Amino acid sequence: MDVWPTVFVLCAVWPSALSVTRYSIAEEMERGSVVANLAADLGLESGSLAQREVKLDIFTNKKYLILTKRQGKYFCPAKPTSCFLKLDFIIESPLRIFNIELGITDINDNAPHFRRDRVELDVSESATPGERFSLPNAVDPDVGINTIKTYKLSVSEHFTIEIQTGSDGTQYADLVLTKSLDREENAVHNLILTAVDGGVPVRSGTANIIVRVQDTNDNPPRFDKQTYTVNMAENSPIGTSVIKLNATDIDEGLNAEIVYSFTLYTSEKTQDVFDLNPKTGEITVKGTIDYEDMKFYEMHIEAKDKGTHPLLGQCKVVVHVTDMNDNFPEITIQSVKNTVDENIPVGSVIALVDISDRDTGNNGKVSLSIYRPMPFVLNESSDRPMHYKLILSEPLDRESVPEYDIMLIVTDAGTPPLSDNETITLHLLDVNDNAPQFPRSFYTIRVTENNAPGDLLSSLTAFDPDLHENQYLVYFIIEKEIANTSMSMLFSINPENGNLYALKTFDYEIEKEFLFHIEARDSGSPPLSSNVTVHIIIVDQNDNAPVIVSPWRAHGSMVEEKIPRSTDKGSLVAKVIALDTDSVHNSRITYQFLQVSDATLFSLDQYNGEIRTMRMFSYRDQRHHRLVVVAKDNGDPALSATVTIKLSTMETAVKAYSDMTEVPLEYDIFSDLNLYLVIGLGSVSFLLLITILVTIVLKCQKPKSSKSAPPCRNSVISERNSTVADSTLVSNDAYWYSLFLAETRKGKLVVRQPLPKGSRYIVSSIPRGTGLTDTSDSAASTLQVGIKALHFFVLYWLVSWHYDNILYMLDFSSVKLHQLSSKTYIISYFELISVGPIVPYICS
């Protein structure tokens, strides 16, 4: 039911909406101007519009027009930009719609302008008239007759413009070449293009057109003259400038770059004498200018540019040569010796020389000389002028100067003087006049013991400045015997290179040094030689482990010691002595507990091996104590030996150790051990007594000698802070508790007894043999020997029966035993200071 009124209203208003009312206004109308009276034009009553709702619908922008309801008029509120506006005028109650079109008329308010106000064009100077070049067009926002009408070009004799019209009516301008261009005449053309519109008043815009003319190779290079004449002195130095040519080309770029060269009309001989720089055109001397050879030189030069099609220009240069003193003196070698022995006699003739000069007068006068001081002189022949002999004036030495380059210089007396030279090379042949030389006269070589046989010890190389066979050296060891041993059995030297090798393994404890000579001999005739002294020092290694010599024990067995439980604090309960046959540094021994049953009860001196009580025994202490002592040397790596001591405490009193002596504890003298010991000692004592008696008889019958025999060569003498005098070793080193003097090859050992701290230690040496120096002392000596022998026998007898008590009573004796088998013991090391005078007889 509600749809019918709506349809009725639309049908009622539709006819009025189909009609269009058109209006036209000028561009840039002022704000507030009346555009139209719609009430009058549409037949509406202006009074009724106030009561009805009226509105204006603009399809584009509503800011251009407003409607006054009372008068029904439109006003233009702002400056419009469009050329055509569509509007709908709507009235309510009843609804009516009117279509309105508003046209805007253009006025000439904009001048033409170019997008670029500067245009640059590159035009080749070879461009032909009629060639066209596009120019940018101008723009004008106005329309109709107010838009661009035409273009104008500033006055130019080479260019004009032609105007083209596009399909959309837009006009374009082309630049047309009317006359050929010449870059050399005018390289740049400045033009002004003007765009003019058709409005009133007329408006215009301009743009600068810059035409740059590109060069073409249309001009050849040109010289200042066609012919150049130059005067040149002969013998001018190489590099002397003759003339510098300059050709010009008015083109630019590569078309103006010029290259100079000789033409085919210039002879090769002339080109050998003169040089032409292709870039600068400078002619210089590169050969010898000789007036006698050529009086003048003629050169034809061309200059060519680098254009695509190069152009060229030519000229001629004539050089007139001025005569000078141009003939050099000459040297002629008639005879020469190029090879001589270095011992050639002084005064020998080396060469015969002639000199000459083709010039005359002063220019032909010549003289001959040697360039620098040498052991040669020139003697001119008296009957033949300008004939010389080259003579040796001093002895020659090939090792100092192996060859001579003798430069002979001949000079004339011209102005300026000319000279020439000739070199004679003289080679010296070697003569064997130099003995081989070692860098040093004495070599000290240190060899570590236990080396492998065949080890390289050193390379002893000599130098011989001679040549060939005179330089070939042979090395060998000069034979020398030491202790019936030849050096060639101990060492070997490579005869070719002097490498010294060891033939055996050395032992520091047996051999400490060797001194011998090595000779180097050349192969000359006669051969020459020299020798050098070699000192081989054997360096000790820590290759001997310490040996426990006290307390003595069977190998691998435990040492049992007994001490009373009433022993006081600080008492000596046991003492460990170890010996090391290495050198002083490696044989320095320290002692320490490896295992101790009670660390609070016993202490061990690390230097002397004394084991003492730190306190008295108590009823809580065990009766049996096990002590494991390790003796370690000072080597790297360190070697060591251990001993296990079982201490048993006794309620009954037993003999204690003295601080100053070493006495073994009591053993059952009827045990198996002591039984074997007594039998061995008895046998040794008997044999020793027989030996002493026989020795005494033989000594009494021997003739007396006036010289003492040398000491035993195999004695090992400690060198640590000690001095040897009168076969006695005196040492101040309190570090060692048991300093020893041993003969390792004889199995003998002498052990020092301790004295109060700070005192000196004296150990008697044992020489191999001594002689008697005074015949008057023979009887006394024989008697003394007998007494000492008896003393010695008694001591051994006592030892064999009760060695425990003897060692305890005699604080200067100490017997060390080594195990040879499970139940067999012999005395291998001993010291009896009281029988010192007997020992020399035994050693001899």
ZIGI-V998844 format. One record per backbone hydrogen bond with DSSP energy under -0.5 kcal/mol. NH is the residue of the N-H (numbers start at 0). CO is the residue of the C=O. Records with the same first field share a line. If there is no record, write none. Layout:
NH = CO / CO
//
This chain:
5 = 1
6 = 2
7 = 3
8 = 4
9 = 5
10 = 6
11 = 7
12 = 8
13 = 9
14 = 10
16 = 12
17 = 13
18 = 14
20 = 98
21 = 19
22 = 100
24 = 102
26 = 104
28 = 25
31 = 75
32 = 29 / 75
34 = 73
35 = 73
37 = 35 / 71
38 = 71
40 = 36
41 = 37
42 = 38
43 = 38
45 = 43
48 = 44
49 = 46
50 = 47
51 = 47
53 = 51
54 = 89
56 = 87
57 = 55
58 = 85
63 = 60
65 = 74
67 = 72
68 = 66
71 = 67
72 = 67
73 = 35
74 = 65
75 = 32
76 = 63 / 74
77 = 63
84 = 101
86 = 99
87 = 56
88 = 97
89 = 54 / 87
90 = 95
91 = 52
95 = 90
97 = 88
98 = 18
99 = 86
100 = 20
101 = 84
102 = 22 / 100
103 = 82
104 = 24
108 = 106
112 = 138
114 = 136
118 = 207
120 = 209
122 = 120 / 211
124 = 213
126 = 123
129 = 176
130 = 127
132 = 174
134 = 172
138 = 112
145 = 142
146 = 143
148 = 195
149 = 195
151 = 193
153 = 191
159 = 175
161 = 173
163 = 171
165 = 169
168 = 165
171 = 163
173 = 161
174 = 132
175 = 159
176 = 130
177 = 157
178 = 157
184 = 181
185 = 181
188 = 210
190 = 188 / 208
192 = 206
193 = 151
194 = 204
195 = 149
196 = 202
197 = 144 / 146
204 = 194
206 = 192
207 = 116
208 = 190
209 = 118 / 207
210 = 188 / 208
211 = 120 / 209
212 = 186 / 210
213 = 122 / 211
217 = 215
221 = 247
223 = 245
227 = 315
229 = 317
231 = 319
233 = 321
234 = 288
235 = 232
238 = 284
239 = 236
241 = 282
242 = 282
244 = 242 / 280
247 = 221
254 = 251
255 = 252
256 = 252 / 253
258 = 303
259 = 277
260 = 301
262 = 299
265 = 262
270 = 266
271 = 267
272 = 268 / 269
273 = 269
274 = 283
276 = 274 / 281
277 = 275
280 = 276
282 = 242
283 = 274 / 281
284 = 239
285 = 272
286 = 272
288 = 286
289 = 287
290 = 288
293 = 289
296 = 318
298 = 316
300 = 298 / 314
301 = 260
302 = 312
303 = 258
304 = 310
305 = 253 / 256
309 = 306 / 307
312 = 302
314 = 300
315 = 225
316 = 298
317 = 227
318 = 296
319 = 229 / 317
320 = 294
321 = 231
325 = 323
327 = 325
329 = 355
331 = 353
333 = 331 / 351
334 = 351
336 = 349
337 = 335
339 = 426
341 = 428
343 = 340
346 = 391
347 = 344
349 = 389
350 = 389
351 = 334
352 = 387
353 = 331
354 = 385
355 = 329
362 = 359
363 = 360
364 = 361
365 = 363
366 = 410
368 = 408
370 = 406
375 = 373
376 = 390
378 = 388
379 = 377
380 = 386
386 = 383
387 = 352
388 = 378
389 = 350
390 = 376 / 388
391 = 347
392 = 374
393 = 374
395 = 341
399 = 396
400 = 396
403 = 425
405 = 403 / 423
406 = 404
407 = 405 / 421
408 = 368
409 = 419
410 = 366
411 = 417
412 = 361 / 364
419 = 409
421 = 407
423 = 405
424 = 422
425 = 403 / 423
426 = 337 / 424
427 = 401
428 = 339
432 = 430
436 = 462
438 = 460
442 = 532
444 = 442 / 534
446 = 444 / 536
448 = 538
449 = 505
453 = 501
454 = 451
456 = 454 / 499
457 = 499
459 = 457 / 497
460 = 458
461 = 459
462 = 436
469 = 466
470 = 467
471 = 467
473 = 520
474 = 494
475 = 518
477 = 516
478 = 476
481 = 484
484 = 481
486 = 479
488 = 485
489 = 485 / 486
490 = 486
491 = 500
493 = 498
497 = 493
499 = 457
500 = 491
501 = 454
502 = 489
503 = 489
505 = 503
509 = 506
510 = 506
513 = 535
515 = 533
517 = 531
518 = 475
519 = 529
520 = 473
521 = 527
522 = 468 / 471
529 = 519
531 = 517
532 = 440
533 = 515
534 = 442
535 = 513 / 533
536 = 444 / 534
537 = 511 / 535
538 = 446 / 536
542 = 540
544 = 542
546 = 578
548 = 546 / 576
549 = 576
556 = 553
558 = 643
560 = 558 / 645
562 = 647
564 = 649
566 = 563
569 = 612
570 = 567
572 = 570 / 610
573 = 610
575 = 608
576 = 549
578 = 546
586 = 582
587 = 584
588 = 586
589 = 631
590 = 605
591 = 629
593 = 627
594 = 627
596 = 625
600 = 597
601 = 597
602 = 611
604 = 609
605 = 603
608 = 604
610 = 573
611 = 602 / 609
612 = 570
613 = 600
614 = 600
616 = 564 / 566
620 = 617
624 = 646
626 = 624 / 644
627 = 594
628 = 626 / 642
629 = 591
630 = 640
631 = 589 / 629
632 = 638
633 = 585
634 = 585
640 = 630
642 = 628
644 = 626 / 642
645 = 558
646 = 624 / 644
647 = 560 / 645
648 = 622
649 = 562
656 = 571
660 = 657
662 = 660
668 = 666
670 = 667
674 = 670
675 = 671
676 = 672
677 = 673
678 = 674
679 = 675
680 = 676
681 = 677
682 = 678
683 = 679
684 = 680
685 = 681
686 = 682
687 = 683
688 = 684
689 = 685
690 = 686
691 = 687
692 = 688
693 = 689
694 = 690
695 = 691
696 = 692
697 = 693
698 = 694
699 = 695
700 = 696
701 = 697
714 = 711
715 = 741
716 = 714
720 = 718
722 = 729
724 = 727
727 = 724
728 = 762
729 = 722 / 727
730 = 760
731 = 720
733 = 731
736 = 606
740 = 749
741 = 715
742 = 747
743 = 741
745 = 742
746 = 742
747 = 742
749 = 740
751 = 738
758 = 755
760 = 730
762 = 728
764 = 726
766 = 764
776 = 773
777 = 774
780 = 776
781 = 777
782 = 778
783 = 779
784 = 780
785 = 781
786 = 782
787 = 783
788 = 784
789 = 785
790 = 786
791 = 787
792 = 788
793 = 789
794 = 790
795 = 791
796 = 792
797 = 793
798 = 794
799 = 795
800 = 796
801 = 797
802 = 798
805 = 801
806 = 802
807 = 803
808 = 804
809 = 805
810 = 808
812 = 809
813 = 830
815 = 813 / 828
817 = 825
819 = 823
820 = 823
825 = 817
827 = 815 / 825
828 = 815
829 = 748
830 = 813
832 = 811
834 = 831
835 = 832
837 = 834
838 = 834 / 835
839 = 835
840 = 837
841 = 837
842 = 838
843 = 839
//
